[in-house]
Amino acid sequence: MELHLEDKVAVVTGASKGIGLAVVEQLAKEGVKVVAGSRTSTPELDALAASHDVTIVSVDLSTSAGAEALVQHAVDRHQRLDILVNNVGAAEPRESFLKLSDADWRRIFDVTFFSAVWVSRAALPHLVAADSGAIVNISSINARLPFPGVVDYSAAKAALTNLNKSLSEEFASQGVRVNAIAPGPVRTPFWTAPGGFADVTAAAAGTTAKEAIDVVVPESMGITSGRVTEAHEVAALTLFLASPLAANITGTETLIDGGQTKTL
Ligand SMILES: NC(=O)c1ccc[n+]([C@@H]2O[C@H](COP(=O)([O-])OP(=O)(O)OC[C@H]3O[C@@H](n4cnc5c(N)ncnc54)[C@H](OP(=O)(O)O)[C@@H]3O)[C@@H](O)[C@H]2O)c1
């Protein structure tokens, strides 16, 4: 399928690993000029920068200064901006709401919600100028499925999904489409890194991290397809929503959860 994305300019947040890395890879292979923001890089992102028009920008997106610097870098380099993928986000396993400090809430909200506020605020004037701009917000099923084990993250994703709708309403008439994706569990370092959610699940179930993500998670969470989602599958949906093929799609939230969500 021809996505008609060639020569567009995209900013991707949280770009060094997981879903963000997969989005950068697929955009770059479509001929998009990508500006990739994260605190550090990885060999995989370095390889994409060496072989495609991918610019790596080292930024802390839990600060407004970092968010603004990322967008400014893209505009300085390419003089325009067509696509913004607000992907960065983070969760930490929680035992109880009562154990969270203000600093815990602030840390998760800054990187998961306010990063999207700050990057979008810096990017929108340029997306409006592009005349056919698109924002894709990577939210989560936890936006509508609050879970005590990630109480702060669930609330931050609910805020992001809500912001997604407001932005789509305000900027549609200015040529910018805004859509969200709500993944269920996705096989990324978010789960698989040491101390990540696969380890936590494995410890609770008395099994290995691999067994936890391949068997325990799909069974215990009711994932109809029987498996978690892969990062490239979220990236493919992101590219479609960012592309002119989705020209009349705005204000949506698309699930990609293998059937985990049971409501209509
Ligand atoms: N994996 C899942 O099961 C799942 C499910 C639903 C939704 N999501 C959402 O999908 C998005 C991507 O998740 P993922 O699983 O790909 O996460 P991941 O594997 O943990 O990767 C996170 C990315 O964000 C970057 N990052 C983290 N903190 C940052 C900061 N302060 N400033 C700049 N960059 C930062 C990381 O790079 P550095 O550490 O180098 O900065 C990395 O590139 C998140 O919004 C997440 O909530 C994930």
The ligand as a MOL file (V3000), in Angstrom:
LIG
                    3D

  0  0  0     0  0            999 V3000
M  V30 BEGIN CTAB
M  V30 COUNTS 48 52 0 0 0
M  V30 BEGIN ATOM
M  V30 1 N 4.6810 -1.6220 25.9510 0
M  V30 2 C 3.4020 -1.6390 26.2960 0
M  V30 3 O 2.8640 -2.6710 26.7650 0
M  V30 4 C 2.5420 -0.4140 26.0930 0
M  V30 5 C 1.1400 -0.5640 26.1540 0
M  V30 6 C 0.3270 0.5440 25.9820 0
M  V30 7 C 0.8980 1.7850 25.7610 0
M  V30 8 N 2.2630 1.9010 25.7050 0 CHG=1
M  V30 9 C 2.8060 3.2380 25.4920 0
M  V30 10 O 3.6000 3.2460 24.3320 0
M  V30 11 C 4.6250 4.2310 24.4810 0
M  V30 12 C 5.9800 3.5770 24.1940 0
M  V30 13 O 6.1190 2.4960 25.1030 0
M  V30 14 P 7.2700 1.4240 24.9390 0
M  V30 15 O 6.7120 0.1700 25.4860 0
M  V30 16 O 7.8610 1.4450 23.5990 0 CHG=-1
M  V30 17 O 8.3090 2.0240 26.0140 0
M  V30 18 P 9.8560 1.6840 26.2710 0
M  V30 19 O 10.2160 0.4100 25.6310 0
M  V30 20 O 10.0220 1.8270 27.7510 0
M  V30 21 O 10.6080 2.8900 25.5330 0
M  V30 22 C 10.4190 4.1870 26.0250 0
M  V30 23 C 11.1340 5.1740 25.1410 0
M  V30 24 O 10.9390 6.4800 25.7000 0
M  V30 25 C 12.2110 7.0800 25.9830 0
M  V30 26 N 12.0980 7.9050 27.1720 0
M  V30 27 C 11.7310 7.5040 28.4170 0
M  V30 28 N 11.7690 8.5570 29.2590 0
M  V30 29 C 12.1450 9.6290 28.5190 0
M  V30 30 C 12.3690 10.9890 28.8200 0
M  V30 31 N 12.2250 11.4890 30.0490 0
M  V30 32 N 12.7580 11.8280 27.8290 0
M  V30 33 C 12.9290 11.3450 26.5730 0
M  V30 34 N 12.7290 10.0700 26.2230 0
M  V30 35 C 12.3480 9.2120 27.2010 0
M  V30 36 C 13.1610 5.9050 26.1280 0
M  V30 37 O 14.4910 6.2760 25.8230 0
M  V30 38 P 15.5430 6.8050 26.9340 0
M  V30 39 O 15.3680 5.9190 28.1180 0
M  V30 40 O 16.8490 6.7120 26.2590 0
M  V30 41 O 15.1450 8.2230 27.1970 0
M  V30 42 C 12.6320 4.9430 25.0650 0
M  V30 43 O 13.0920 5.3360 23.8020 0
M  V30 44 C 4.5040 4.7660 25.8990 0
M  V30 45 O 3.7540 5.9650 25.9050 0
M  V30 46 C 3.7300 3.6820 26.6060 0
M  V30 47 O 2.9860 4.1830 27.6930 0
M  V30 48 C 3.0940 0.8430 25.8650 0
M  V30 END ATOM
M  V30 BEGIN BOND
M  V30 1 1 1 2
M  V30 2 2 2 3
M  V30 3 1 2 4
M  V30 4 1 4 5
M  V30 5 2 4 48
M  V30 6 2 5 6
M  V30 7 1 6 7
M  V30 8 2 7 8
M  V30 9 1 8 9
M  V30 10 1 8 48
M  V30 11 1 9 10
M  V30 12 1 9 46
M  V30 13 1 10 11
M  V30 14 1 11 12
M  V30 15 1 11 44
M  V30 16 1 12 13
M  V30 17 1 13 14
M  V30 18 2 14 15
M  V30 19 1 14 16
M  V30 20 1 14 17
M  V30 21 1 17 18
M  V30 22 2 18 19
M  V30 23 1 18 20
M  V30 24 1 18 21
M  V30 25 1 21 22
M  V30 26 1 22 23
M  V30 27 1 23 24
M  V30 28 1 23 42
M  V30 29 1 24 25
M  V30 30 1 25 26
M  V30 31 1 25 36
M  V30 32 1 26 27
M  V30 33 1 26 35
M  V30 34 2 27 28
M  V30 35 1 28 29
M  V30 36 1 29 30
M  V30 37 2 29 35
M  V30 38 1 30 31
M  V30 39 2 30 32
M  V30 40 1 32 33
M  V30 41 2 33 34
M  V30 42 1 34 35
M  V30 43 1 36 37
M  V30 44 1 36 42
M  V30 45 1 37 38
M  V30 46 2 38 39
M  V30 47 1 38 40
M  V30 48 1 38 41
M  V30 49 1 42 43
M  V30 50 1 44 45
M  V30 51 1 44 46
M  V30 52 1 46 47
M  V30 END BOND
M  V30 END CTAB
M  END
